[in-house]
Amino acid sequence: MLREYLTLSPIRSEQEESRISVEAGFNTQEIRLTGQVTGQAPFVGTLIHKGWRADSITLPKLADNYDTSILAPAEVEL
């Protein structure tokens, strides 16, 4: 179902569990360093997860009167 609305691609192309180098100036929204993060780039570590990027997002049209600011409605049990 997600494929109807999203086109995804991996952020990193290397195989998970492989050793990679993260150069200085890397995008911190794309790569999260974990473990013992000390010193300066380049950082060498094990790629745990490739990460995912949405290349395109095509959501269905919402009804004109739909309030997108409501994340979860209040619930009243009767």
Biopython code that builds the backbone (N, CA, C, O; Angstrom):
import numpy as np
from Bio.PDB.StructureBuilder import StructureBuilder

atoms = [
    (1, "MET", "N", (0.818, -1.190, 0.000)),
    (1, "MET", "CA", (0.000, 0.000, 0.000)),
    (1, "MET", "C", (0.863, 1.256, 0.000)),
    (1, "MET", "O", (0.534, 2.232, -0.675)),
    (2, "LEU", "N", (1.958, 1.243, 0.745)),
    (2, "LEU", "CA", (2.830, 2.418, 0.767)),
    (2, "LEU", "C", (3.362, 2.757, -0.612)),
    (2, "LEU", "O", (3.552, 3.931, -0.928)),
    (3, "ARG", "N", (3.606, 1.758, -1.433)),
    (3, "ARG", "CA", (4.157, 1.994, -2.771)),
    (3, "ARG", "C", (3.220, 2.824, -3.637)),
    (3, "ARG", "O", (3.656, 3.450, -4.603)),
    (4, "GLU", "N", (1.933, 2.831, -3.296)),
    (4, "GLU", "CA", (0.981, 3.680, -4.022)),
    (4, "GLU", "C", (1.284, 5.150, -3.815)),
    (4, "GLU", "O", (1.032, 5.967, -4.701)),
    (5, "TYR", "N", (1.824, 5.497, -2.650)),
    (5, "TYR", "CA", (1.975, 6.894, -2.257)),
    (5, "TYR", "C", (3.418, 7.363, -2.139)),
    (5, "TYR", "O", (3.672, 8.566, -2.187)),
    (6, "LEU", "N", (4.371, 6.443, -1.987)),
    (6, "LEU", "CA", (5.769, 6.820, -1.763)),
    (6, "LEU", "C", (6.695, 6.081, -2.715)),
    (6, "LEU", "O", (6.495, 4.902, -3.006)),
    (7, "THR", "N", (7.712, 6.788, -3.198)),
    (7, "THR", "CA", (8.817, 6.162, -3.895)),
    (7, "THR", "C", (10.023, 6.323, -2.993)),
    (7, "THR", "O", (10.442, 7.446, -2.711)),
    (8, "LEU", "N", (10.591, 5.206, -2.534)),
    (8, "LEU", "CA", (11.678, 5.236, -1.565)),
    (8, "LEU", "C", (12.997, 4.811, -2.195)),
    (8, "LEU", "O", (13.028, 4.029, -3.145)),
    (9, "SER", "N", (14.088, 5.345, -1.644)),
    (9, "SER", "CA", (15.421, 4.882, -2.016)),
    (9, "SER", "C", (16.294, 4.908, -0.765)),
    (9, "SER", "O", (16.065, 5.714, 0.137)),
    (10, "PRO", "N", (17.295, 4.027, -0.711)),
    (10, "PRO", "CA", (18.168, 4.016, 0.461)),
    (10, "PRO", "C", (19.060, 5.252, 0.485)),
    (10, "PRO", "O", (19.451, 5.763, -0.564)),
    (11, "ILE", "N", (19.380, 5.731, 1.688)),
    (11, "ILE", "CA", (20.293, 6.867, 1.830)),
    (11, "ILE", "C", (21.723, 6.419, 1.544)),
    (11, "ILE", "O", (22.468, 7.128, 0.867)),
    (12, "ARG", "N", (22.115, 5.255, 2.047)),
    (12, "ARG", "CA", (23.445, 4.708, 1.786)),
    (12, "ARG", "C", (23.299, 3.469, 0.919)),
    (12, "ARG", "O", (22.371, 2.684, 1.113)),
    (13, "SER", "N", (24.205, 3.285, -0.037)),
    (13, "SER", "CA", (24.110, 2.151, -0.963)),
    (13, "SER", "C", (24.894, 0.925, -0.498)),
    (13, "SER", "O", (24.697, -0.169, -1.027)),
    (14, "GLU", "N", (25.780, 1.095, 0.483)),
    (14, "GLU", "CA", (26.584, -0.028, 0.957)),
    (14, "GLU", "C", (25.703, -1.065, 1.661)),
    (14, "GLU", "O", (24.594, -0.764, 2.103)),
    (15, "GLN", "N", (26.221, -2.282, 1.752)),
    (15, "GLN", "CA", (25.514, -3.348, 2.459)),
    (15, "GLN", "C", (25.509, -3.070, 3.957)),
    (15, "GLN", "O", (26.510, -2.611, 4.508)),
    (16, "GLU", "N", (24.386, -3.346, 4.619)),
    (16, "GLU", "CA", (24.340, -3.240, 6.068)),
    (16, "GLU", "C", (25.355, -4.207, 6.665)),
    (16, "GLU", "O", (25.599, -5.278, 6.109)),
    (17, "GLU", "N", (25.938, -3.835, 7.784)),
    (17, "GLU", "CA", (27.000, -4.559, 8.487)),
    (17, "GLU", "C", (28.369, -4.384, 7.831)),
    (17, "GLU", "O", (29.341, -4.985, 8.287)),
    (18, "SER", "N", (28.471, -3.566, 6.760)),
    (18, "SER", "CA", (29.781, -3.309, 6.165)),
    (18, "SER", "C", (30.420, -2.094, 6.834)),
    (18, "SER", "O", (29.722, -1.265, 7.419)),
    (19, "ARG", "N", (31.746, -1.990, 6.747)),
    (19, "ARG", "CA", (32.484, -0.860, 7.310)),
    (19, "ARG", "C", (32.435, 0.282, 6.299)),
    (19, "ARG", "O", (32.696, 0.087, 5.112)),
    (20, "ILE", "N", (32.098, 1.480, 6.788)),
    (20, "ILE", "CA", (32.030, 2.645, 5.909)),
    (20, "ILE", "C", (32.742, 3.818, 6.571)),
    (20, "ILE", "O", (33.018, 3.807, 7.771)),
    (21, "SER", "N", (33.029, 4.827, 5.757)),
    (21, "SER", "CA", (33.631, 6.062, 6.236)),
    (21, "SER", "C", (32.625, 7.186, 6.033)),
    (21, "SER", "O", (32.002, 7.291, 4.976)),
    (22, "VAL", "N", (32.472, 8.021, 7.050)),
    (22, "VAL", "CA", (31.579, 9.178, 6.977)),
    (22, "VAL", "C", (32.470, 10.417, 6.987)),
    (22, "VAL", "O", (33.144, 10.705, 7.976)),
    (23, "GLU", "N", (32.463, 11.137, 5.883)),
    (23, "GLU", "CA", (33.357, 12.275, 5.700)),
    (23, "GLU", "C", (32.873, 13.510, 6.453)),
    (23, "GLU", "O", (31.709, 13.595, 6.846)),
    (24, "ALA", "N", (33.770, 14.455, 6.647)),
    (24, "ALA", "CA", (33.438, 15.731, 7.290)),
    (24, "ALA", "C", (32.348, 16.435, 6.488)),
    (24, "ALA", "O", (32.305, 16.324, 5.262)),
    (25, "GLY", "N", (31.478, 17.152, 7.172)),
    (25, "GLY", "CA", (30.404, 17.891, 6.508)),
    (25, "GLY", "C", (29.208, 17.039, 6.128)),
    (25, "GLY", "O", (28.353, 17.480, 5.360)),
    (26, "PHE", "N", (29.133, 15.811, 6.662)),
    (26, "PHE", "CA", (28.003, 14.936, 6.322)),
    (26, "PHE", "C", (26.690, 15.550, 6.805)),
    (26, "PHE", "O", (26.675, 16.350, 7.740)),
    (27, "ASN", "N", (25.604, 15.169, 6.164)),
    (27, "ASN", "CA", (24.268, 15.671, 6.491)),
    (27, "ASN", "C", (23.745, 14.917, 7.719)),
    (27, "ASN", "O", (23.491, 13.714, 7.651)),
    (28, "THR", "N", (23.588, 15.627, 8.836)),
    (28, "THR", "CA", (23.143, 14.981, 10.078)),
    (28, "THR", "C", (21.676, 14.572, 10.033)),
    (28, "THR", "O", (21.221, 13.832, 10.906)),
    (29, "GLN", "N", (20.930, 15.032, 9.044)),
    (29, "GLN", "CA", (19.560, 14.542, 8.880)),
    (29, "GLN", "C", (19.563, 13.193, 8.174)),
    (29, "GLN", "O", (18.616, 12.419, 8.311)),
    (30, "GLU", "N", (20.607, 12.910, 7.429)),
    (30, "GLU", "CA", (20.713, 11.645, 6.705)),
    (30, "GLU", "C", (21.448, 10.567, 7.491)),
    (30, "GLU", "O", (21.139, 9.382, 7.357)),
    (31, "ILE", "N", (22.416, 10.966, 8.305)),
    (31, "ILE", "CA", (23.264, 9.997, 9.002)),
    (31, "ILE", "C", (23.291, 10.315, 10.486)),
    (31, "ILE", "O", (23.573, 11.447, 10.880)),
    (32, "ARG", "N", (23.000, 9.319, 11.306)),
    (32, "ARG", "CA", (23.082, 9.448, 12.765)),
    (32, "ARG", "C", (24.236, 8.577, 13.247)),
    (32, "ARG", "O", (24.254, 7.366, 13.027)),
    (33, "LEU", "N", (25.193, 9.212, 13.905)),
    (33, "LEU", "CA", (26.317, 8.476, 14.483)),
    (33, "LEU", "C", (25.926, 7.995, 15.871)),
    (33, "LEU", "O", (25.361, 8.757, 16.655)),
    (34, "THR", "N", (26.220, 6.743, 16.180)),
    (34, "THR", "CA", (25.924, 6.187, 17.500)),
    (34, "THR", "C", (27.179, 5.521, 18.042)),
    (34, "THR", "O", (28.159, 5.348, 17.317)),
    (35, "GLY", "N", (27.149, 5.151, 19.301)),
    (35, "GLY", "CA", (28.297, 4.494, 19.910)),
    (35, "GLY", "C", (29.240, 5.519, 20.513)),
    (35, "GLY", "O", (28.792, 6.527, 21.059)),
    (36, "GLN", "N", (30.525, 5.277, 20.421)),
    (36, "GLN", "CA", (31.534, 6.171, 20.988)),
    (36, "GLN", "C", (31.933, 7.202, 19.942)),
    (36, "GLN", "O", (32.892, 7.007, 19.194)),
    (37, "VAL", "N", (31.186, 8.305, 19.898)),
    (37, "VAL", "CA", (31.425, 9.358, 18.910)),
    (37, "VAL", "C", (32.391, 10.365, 19.519)),
    (37, "VAL", "O", (32.007, 11.180, 20.358)),
    (38, "THR", "N", (33.647, 10.300, 19.090)),
    (38, "THR", "CA", (34.673, 11.223, 19.575)),
    (38, "THR", "C", (35.562, 11.622, 18.410)),
    (38, "THR", "O", (35.651, 10.911, 17.410)),
    (39, "GLY", "N", (36.209, 12.751, 18.549)),
    (39, "GLY", "CA", (37.151, 13.187, 17.532)),
    (39, "GLY", "C", (36.476, 13.854, 16.353)),
    (39, "GLY", "O", (35.317, 14.266, 16.420)),
    (40, "GLN", "N", (37.218, 13.949, 15.290)),
    (40, "GLN", "CA", (36.792, 14.637, 14.076)),
    (40, "GLN", "C", (36.590, 13.638, 12.938)),
    (40, "GLN", "O", (37.153, 12.543, 12.943)),
    (41, "ALA", "N", (35.773, 14.044, 11.963)),
    (41, "ALA", "CA", (35.584, 13.236, 10.756)),
    (41, "ALA", "C", (36.910, 13.204, 9.993)),
    (41, "ALA", "O", (37.721, 14.117, 10.141)),
    (42, "PRO", "N", (37.142, 12.185, 9.191)),
    (42, "PRO", "CA", (36.192, 11.138, 8.837)),
    (42, "PRO", "C", (36.022, 10.114, 9.964)),
    (42, "PRO", "O", (36.967, 9.766, 10.671)),
    (43, "PHE", "N", (34.775, 9.648, 10.097)),
    (43, "PHE", "CA", (34.441, 8.624, 11.077)),
    (43, "PHE", "C", (34.341, 7.287, 10.344)),
    (43, "PHE", "O", (33.787, 7.222, 9.247)),
    (44, "VAL", "N", (34.864, 6.239, 10.934)),
    (44, "VAL", "CA", (34.776, 4.900, 10.348)),
    (44, "VAL", "C", (33.962, 4.044, 11.299)),
    (44, "VAL", "O", (34.245, 3.985, 12.495)),
    (45, "GLY", "N", (32.946, 3.378, 10.756)),
    (45, "GLY", "CA", (32.094, 2.549, 11.588)),
    (45, "GLY", "C", (31.343, 1.521, 10.768)),
    (45, "GLY", "O", (31.579, 1.372, 9.569)),
    (46, "THR", "N", (30.444, 0.820, 11.418)),
    (46, "THR", "CA", (29.638, -0.224, 10.788)),
    (46, "THR", "C", (28.268, 0.333, 10.441)),
    (46, "THR", "O", (27.587, 0.901, 11.295)),
    (47, "LEU", "N", (27.866, 0.170, 9.192)),
    (47, "LEU", "CA", (26.545, 0.621, 8.751)),
    (47, "LEU", "C", (25.495, -0.331, 9.321)),
    (47, "LEU", "O", (25.411, -1.489, 8.911)),
    (48, "ILE", "N", (24.711, 0.152, 10.248)),
    (48, "ILE", "CA", (23.679, -0.666, 10.885)),
    (48, "ILE", "C", (22.403, -0.654, 10.053)),
    (48, "ILE", "O", (21.762, -1.692, 9.888)),
    (49, "HIS", "N", (22.031, 0.504, 9.531)),
    (49, "HIS", "CA", (20.799, 0.656, 8.748)),
    (49, "HIS", "C", (21.083, 1.629, 7.616)),
    (49, "HIS", "O", (21.681, 2.682, 7.836)),
    (50, "LYS", "N", (20.658, 1.286, 6.406)),
    (50, "LYS", "CA", (20.918, 2.134, 5.241)),
    (50, "LYS", "C", (20.195, 3.473, 5.297)),
    (50, "LYS", "O", (20.636, 4.447, 4.688)),
    (51, "GLY", "N", (19.089, 3.523, 6.025)),
    (51, "GLY", "CA", (18.261, 4.726, 6.011)),
    (51, "GLY", "C", (17.393, 4.750, 4.760)),
    (51, "GLY", "O", (17.682, 4.064, 3.780)),
    (52, "TRP", "N", (16.338, 5.535, 4.800)),
    (52, "TRP", "CA", (15.425, 5.632, 3.661)),
    (52, "TRP", "C", (15.075, 7.081, 3.399)),
    (52, "TRP", "O", (14.942, 7.880, 4.326)),
    (53, "ARG", "N", (14.928, 7.409, 2.135)),
    (53, "ARG", "CA", (14.539, 8.744, 1.681)),
    (53, "ARG", "C", (13.301, 8.594, 0.798)),
    (53, "ARG", "O", (13.208, 7.673, -0.014)),
    (54, "ALA", "N", (12.362, 9.509, 0.972)),
    (54, "ALA", "CA", (11.187, 9.539, 0.095)),
    (54, "ALA", "C", (11.540, 10.395, -1.118)),
    (54, "ALA", "O", (11.695, 11.610, -1.002)),
    (55, "ASP", "N", (11.667, 9.759, -2.280)),
    (55, "ASP", "CA", (11.971, 10.489, -3.513)),
    (55, "ASP", "C", (10.747, 11.222, -4.035)),
    (55, "ASP", "O", (10.853, 12.304, -4.613)),
    (56, "SER", "N", (9.595, 10.624, -3.825)),
    (56, "SER", "CA", (8.346, 11.295, -4.203)),
    (56, "SER", "C", (7.246, 10.869, -3.246)),
    (56, "SER", "O", (7.211, 9.734, -2.771)),
    (57, "ILE", "N", (6.357, 11.803, -2.977)),
    (57, "ILE", "CA", (5.214, 11.555, -2.100)),
    (57, "ILE", "C", (3.970, 12.017, -2.839)),
    (57, "ILE", "O", (3.859, 13.185, -3.213)),
    (58, "THR", "N", (3.041, 11.103, -3.048)),
    (58, "THR", "CA", (1.791, 11.424, -3.726)),
    (58, "THR", "C", (0.657, 10.950, -2.834)),
    (58, "THR", "O", (0.254, 9.789, -2.890)),
    (59, "LEU", "N", (0.151, 11.846, -2.019)),
    (59, "LEU", "CA", (-0.930, 11.491, -1.102)),
    (59, "LEU", "C", (-2.277, 11.747, -1.754)),
    (59, "LEU", "O", (-2.399, 12.631, -2.602)),
    (60, "PRO", "N", (-3.283, 10.985, -1.367)),
    (60, "PRO", "CA", (-4.610, 11.207, -1.939)),
    (60, "PRO", "C", (-5.140, 12.577, -1.531)),
    (60, "PRO", "O", (-4.793, 13.100, -0.472)),
    (61, "LYS", "N", (-5.988, 13.151, -2.387)),
    (61, "LYS", "CA", (-6.603, 14.444, -2.084)),
    (61, "LYS", "C", (-7.560, 14.277, -0.914)),
    (61, "LYS", "O", (-8.352, 13.336, -0.860)),
    (62, "LEU", "N", (-7.466, 15.211, 0.015)),
    (62, "LEU", "CA", (-8.349, 15.185, 1.176)),
    (62, "LEU", "C", (-9.623, 15.960, 0.873)),
    (62, "LEU", "O", (-9.643, 16.819, -0.008)),
    (63, "ALA", "N", (-10.665, 15.654, 1.596)),
    (63, "ALA", "CA", (-11.918, 16.401, 1.451)),
    (63, "ALA", "C", (-11.655, 17.870, 1.782)),
    (63, "ALA", "O", (-10.812, 18.171, 2.627)),
    (64, "ASP", "N", (-12.361, 18.774, 1.131)),
    (64, "ASP", "CA", (-12.144, 20.210, 1.312)),
    (64, "ASP", "C", (-12.293, 20.655, 2.757)),
    (64, "ASP", "O", (-11.592, 21.570, 3.192)),
    (65, "ASN", "N", (-13.185, 20.033, 3.507)),
    (65, "ASN", "CA", (-13.427, 20.471, 4.884)),
    (65, "ASN", "C", (-12.595, 19.702, 5.909)),
    (65, "ASN", "O", (-12.848, 19.825, 7.108)),
    (66, "TYR", "N", (-11.613, 18.917, 5.475)),
    (66, "TYR", "CA", (-10.789, 18.115, 6.381)),
    (66, "TYR", "C", (-9.726, 18.996, 7.025)),
    (66, "TYR", "O", (-8.971, 19.668, 6.322)),
    (67, "ASP", "N", (-9.659, 19.001, 8.366)),
    (67, "ASP", "CA", (-8.700, 19.819, 9.111)),
    (67, "ASP", "C", (-7.423, 19.012, 9.332)),
    (67, "ASP", "O", (-7.387, 18.131, 10.190)),
    (68, "THR", "N", (-6.388, 19.304, 8.570)),
    (68, "THR", "CA", (-5.138, 18.547, 8.658)),
    (68, "THR", "C", (-4.344, 18.839, 9.930)),
    (68, "THR", "O", (-3.359, 18.155, 10.206)),
    (69, "SER", "N", (-4.755, 19.845, 10.711)),
    (69, "SER", "CA", (-4.039, 20.145, 11.953)),
    (69, "SER", "C", (-4.430, 19.190, 13.083)),
    (69, "SER", "O", (-3.745, 19.137, 14.104)),
    (70, "ILE", "N", (-5.520, 18.434, 12.916)),
    (70, "ILE", "CA", (-5.957, 17.467, 13.925)),
    (70, "ILE", "C", (-5.183, 16.170, 13.705)),
    (70, "ILE", "O", (-5.357, 15.498, 12.688)),
    (71, "LEU", "N", (-4.328, 15.827, 14.666)),
    (71, "LEU", "CA", (-3.539, 14.601, 14.547)),
    (71, "LEU", "C", (-4.285, 13.389, 15.075)),
    (71, "LEU", "O", (-4.186, 12.300, 14.510)),
    (72, "ALA", "N", (-5.033, 13.571, 16.157)),
    (72, "ALA", "CA", (-5.849, 12.508, 16.735)),
    (72, "ALA", "C", (-7.039, 13.183, 17.404)),
    (72, "ALA", "O", (-6.846, 14.056, 18.250)),
    (73, "PRO", "N", (-8.250, 12.809, 17.051)),
    (73, "PRO", "CA", (-9.416, 13.452, 17.648)),
    (73, "PRO", "C", (-9.604, 13.032, 19.107)),
    (73, "PRO", "O", (-9.136, 11.975, 19.528)),
    (74, "ALA", "N", (-10.289, 13.871, 19.856)),
    (74, "ALA", "CA", (-10.683, 13.492, 21.217)),
    (74, "ALA", "C", (-11.660, 12.331, 21.104)),
    (74, "ALA", "O", (-12.440, 12.258, 20.154)),
    (75, "GLU", "N", (-11.618, 11.442, 22.055)),
    (75, "GLU", "CA", (-12.486, 10.270, 22.023)),
    (75, "GLU", "C", (-13.408, 10.301, 23.229)),
    (75, "GLU", "O", (-12.961, 10.498, 24.359)),
    (76, "VAL", "N", (-14.687, 10.108, 22.985)),
    (76, "VAL", "CA", (-15.689, 10.100, 24.051)),
    (76, "VAL", "C", (-16.420, 8.775, 23.978)),
    (76, "VAL", "O", (-17.060, 8.470, 22.972)),
    (77, "GLU", "N", (-16.329, 7.991, 25.032)),
    (77, "GLU", "CA", (-17.034, 6.716, 25.069)),
    (77, "GLU", "C", (-18.410, 6.938, 25.661)),
    (77, "GLU", "O", (-18.538, 7.552, 26.721)),
    (78, "LEU", "N", (-19.433, 6.451, 24.996)),
    (78, "LEU", "CA", (-20.820, 6.596, 25.455)),
    (78, "LEU", "C", (-21.357, 5.280, 25.965)),
    (78, "LEU", "O", (-22.509, 5.207, 26.392)),
]
sb = StructureBuilder()
sb.init_structure("model")
sb.init_model(0)
sb.init_chain("A")
sb.init_seg("    ")
for serial, (resi, resn, name, xyz) in enumerate(atoms, 1):
    if name == "N":
        sb.init_residue(resn, " ", resi, " ")
    sb.init_atom(name, np.array(xyz, "f"), 0.0, 1.0, " ", f" {name:<3s}", serial, name[0])
structure = sb.get_structure()
